[in-house]
Amino acid sequence: MQIIDLLTQERVHLGIRARSRKRLLEMASEILAGDDVDSRAIYTSLCARERIGSTGLGHGVAIPHGRLEQADDARGAVLILSDSIDFDSPDNAPVDLVFALIVPENHYEEHLQLLAQLADLFSSERRRRDLRQADSSGSVMALLET
């Protein structure tokens, strides 16, 4: 599965205003929710993972993620923040690029592969810059397809 397969334009949000990591995780949960799982279950999963350690990668990027028994499929959401927030990232840089991810509980291998793809994707300084400059969900989707 490719990163672009996890997204829809409805799950790509630009100009997000979140004052805290908690509020950002709530917003991501609402965006990821669907018929198979509610936002509260997603939020609980994302927070449980954050308690283990920050999902901030550095360079202003975070990948909050979790596994859910109720989820039928893997799905992602992109949130580009208007103002950076603290995420306890290893480089202490505040976060403004977020890819939130949920996968079904028993999809361990897929979960790890998707996280590796995301880490690779966000390792590119040019890609991070281009995403920060994107002006629509369509342009974000196009950047993630390449």
Helices and strands as residue ranges (DSSP letters): G 3-6, G 9-11, E 12-16, H 21-32, H 39-52, E 56-58, E 61-62, E 65-68, E 75-85, E 95-104, H 108-122, H 125-133, H 137-145
